[in-house]
Amino acid sequence: MQYQKPIFGLLWSVFQPLVYFAVILSVIRFSGRTTSETEMPFELYLLCGLAIWNFTTSVILGAMNSMQSNAGLVTKASFPRLYLVLSPLIKSVFDLGIVLIIVLGAAVLLNTSISFLFPVYLLHSLLLILPISFGLACIASSLTVWNRHFRHAIPILLYAMIFVLPIFYSMNGIENKWLRFFYHFNPIAGAMEVLRSGFNPFLWDLNPMLLWSISSIAILIIGTFLFRRMERTLADKV
């Protein structure tokens, strides 16, 4: 019995993005929408986007659940509460590794070439997604401590983001300048594009990469600062 929860958690971390993959792919196929603008097999394009999105949501929701499930420990023991946010991040990294193995397997099945620089692209993607995921997890945890209603609102916002982020559509097909401006400051979108570059290398534009990096670090700093401020009264509000 002691091994059942970790095993089920591991299976769910793999099963969840595959469910979204099947649903989105089915809807797009049945709607007759063209997917040629992705410039790579759409199935692989979709998997890369879902891998990054699922990682971010897992870190944020995991941090919120960690704060709630360890409420007794928070009120009785003295320790850096930031560990409660760090723990889901570490777990999600292992889950992401398993999902990436599935992504690589899909690339082989779809006869898609894998760049010899794929480890470099993957590292760049992780350097973008890790700071912003941790920062957003800190912000979400602080908000849920400040007001319990955010525990219900934040998951809804996260699942709505699946339609805002370029998960199943290409940023190249977006003509609205304000929406493109949003993507150039969105490290999550950047992590998706960089990961996809491991299968479809392109000439890098330095400006978006710098903006993605700056935004990711800024959210990390802001999130950590807010959490440390909230940590002072955490035991009274959790």
C-alpha positions in Angstrom: 0.0 0.0 0.0 2.8 2.4 0.7 3.9 2.4 -2.9 0.4 2.8 -4.4 0.2 6.7 -4.1 3.6 7.4 -5.8 2.7 4.9 -8.6 -0.7 6.4 -9.2 0.8 9.9 -9.1 3.4 8.9 -11.7 0.8 7.3 -13.9 -1.4 10.4 -13.6 1.4 12.7 -14.5 1.8 10.8 -17.8 -1.9 10.1 -18.3 -3.1 13.7 -17.9 -1.2 15.3 -20.8 -2.1 12.3 -23.0 -5.8 12.9 -22.3 -5.6 16.5 -23.3 -3.6 15.5 -26.4 -6.3 13.0 -27.5 -9.1 15.5 -26.8 -7.5 18.5 -28.6 -6.3 16.4 -31.5 -9.8 14.8 -32.0 -11.5 18.2 -31.9 -9.2 19.7 -34.4 -9.3 16.7 -36.7 -13.1 16.5 -36.7 -13.4 20.2 -37.2 -11.4 20.0 -40.3 -9.0 22.7 -39.2 -5.7 22.8 -41.0 -2.5 22.4 -39.0 0.0 23.1 -41.7 1.1 26.3 -40.1 3.0 24.4 -37.4 5.8 23.5 -39.9 6.3 20.1 -38.1 4.0 17.1 -37.4 1.1 18.6 -35.5 1.0 15.7 -33.1 4.5 16.4 -32.0 3.9 20.1 -31.9 0.9 19.5 -29.6 2.8 17.2 -27.3 5.6 19.7 -26.8 3.2 22.4 -25.9 1.3 20.2 -23.5 4.5 18.9 -21.8 5.4 22.5 -20.9 1.9 23.6 -19.9 1.3 20.4 -17.8 4.6 21.0 -16.0 3.7 24.6 -15.1 0.2 23.7 -13.9 1.5 20.7 -11.9 4.0 22.9 -10.1 1.5 25.6 -9.3 -1.3 23.3 -8.2 1.2 21.1 -6.3 2.4 24.1 -4.3 -1.1 25.1 -3.4 -2.0 21.6 -2.3 1.2 21.3 -0.4 0.4 24.4 1.6 -3.0 23.1 2.4 -2.1 19.5 3.2 0.8 20.6 5.5 -1.2 23.2 7.4 -0.6 21.4 10.7 3.1 21.3 10.1 3.2 25.0 9.2 1.5 26.1 12.4 3.6 23.8 14.7 7.1 23.6 13.2 9.6 26.3 12.4 11.2 25.7 9.0 11.6 27.6 5.7 8.1 27.4 4.2 9.6 27.9 0.8 10.4 24.1 0.8 6.6 23.5 0.5 6.8 25.2 -2.9 10.1 23.6 -3.9 9.0 20.1 -3.3 6.3 20.0 -6.0 8.8 21.6 -8.4 11.3 18.8 -7.9 8.6 16.2 -8.3 7.3 17.8 -11.5 10.8 17.8 -13.0 10.8 14.0 -12.8 7.3 13.8 -14.3 8.4 16.1 -17.1 11.3 13.8 -17.8 8.9 10.9 -18.3 6.7 13.0 -20.6 9.7 14.1 -22.6 10.6 10.4 -23.2 7.1 10.1 -24.7 7.7 13.2 -26.9 11.0 11.7 -28.2 9.2 8.4 -28.9 6.5 10.2 -30.8 9.2 12.0 -32.9 10.6 8.6 -33.8 7.2 7.2 -34.7 6.4 10.3 -36.8 9.8 10.0 -38.7 10.8 13.5 -37.4 14.4 14.3 -37.2 15.8 15.1 -33.8 18.5 17.8 -33.9 21.9 16.9 -32.4 21.5 20.2 -30.5 18.3 18.9 -28.8 19.9 18.8 -25.4 20.9 22.5 -25.8 17.3 23.4 -26.8 16.0 21.4 -23.9 18.3 23.1 -21.4 17.2 26.6 -22.7 13.6 25.5 -22.4 14.1 24.4 -18.8 16.0 27.6 -17.9 12.9 29.5 -19.0 10.2 27.3 -17.5 11.8 26.5 -14.1 12.0 30.1 -12.8 8.6 31.2 -13.9 6.9 28.1 -12.6 8.5 28.5 -9.2 7.6 32.2 -9.2 4.0 31.6 -10.2 3.8 28.8 -7.6 4.9 31.3 -4.9 2.4 33.9 -6.0 -0.4 31.3 -6.2 0.5 30.0 -2.7 0.6 33.5 -1.3 -2.8 34.4 -2.8 -4.4 31.3 -1.4 -3.1 32.1 2.0 -4.3 35.7 1.8 -7.8 34.7 0.5 -9.0 31.1 0.4 -11.3 31.8 -2.6 -8.2 31.8 -4.8 -7.9 28.1 -4.3 -10.9 27.7 -6.6 -10.2 30.6 -9.0 -6.6 29.7 -9.8 -7.2 26.2 -11.2 -9.9 27.6 -13.5 -7.5 30.3 -14.8 -4.8 27.7 -15.3 -7.0 25.4 -17.4 -8.3 28.5 -19.4 -4.7 29.3 -20.3 -4.6 26.2 -22.5 -6.5 28.3 -25.1 -4.3 31.4 -24.6 -0.9 29.8 -24.9 0.4 28.5 -28.3 -0.2 24.9 -27.5 -2.2 23.8 -30.5 -1.6 26.8 -32.8 1.6 28.5 -34.1 2.7 32.0 -33.0 3.7 32.5 -36.6 0.0 32.6 -37.6 -0.8 35.4 -35.2 -1.2 38.8 -36.8 -2.4 40.8 -33.9 0.5 42.9 -32.7 -0.7 43.1 -29.1 -1.1 39.3 -28.9 2.4 38.8 -30.4 3.7 41.4 -27.9 2.1 39.3 -25.1 3.8 36.1 -26.4 7.2 37.9 -26.6 6.9 38.6 -22.8 5.5 35.1 -21.9 8.3 32.7 -20.9 5.9 29.7 -21.0 5.2 30.3 -24.7 9.0 30.8 -25.1 9.8 27.5 -23.5 7.3 25.7 -25.8 8.9 27.3 -28.9 12.5 26.5 -27.8 11.6 22.9 -27.0 10.0 22.5 -30.5 13.1 23.9 -32.0 14.9 20.7 -31.1 12.8 19.0 -33.8 12.5 22.0 -36.2 15.6 24.3 -35.7 15.1 27.9 -36.8 17.2 31.0 -36.9 16.9 32.4 -33.4 15.7 35.9 -32.8 17.7 37.3 -29.9 15.0 39.8 -28.8 12.3 37.3 -27.8 14.8 35.1 -26.0 16.0 38.0 -24.0 12.5 39.1 -23.2 11.5 35.6 -22.2 14.5 35.3 -19.9 14.0 38.7 -18.3 10.3 38.0 -17.7 11.0 34.6 -16.2 13.5 35.9 -13.7 11.3 38.9 -12.9 8.4 36.7 -12.0 10.7 34.4 -9.9 11.9 37.5 -7.9 8.4 38.9 -7.5 7.0 35.5 -6.5 9.7 34.8 -4.0 9.5 38.3 -2.5 5.7 38.0 -2.0 5.9 34.5 -0.5 8.6 35.6 2.0 6.5 38.6 3.0 3.4 36.4 3.5 5.6 33.8 5.3 5.7 36.0 8.4 1.9 35.6 9.0 1.6 32.2 7.4 1.0 30.2 10.6 -1.9 32.5 11.5 -3.7 32.4 8.1 -3.1 28.9 6.7 
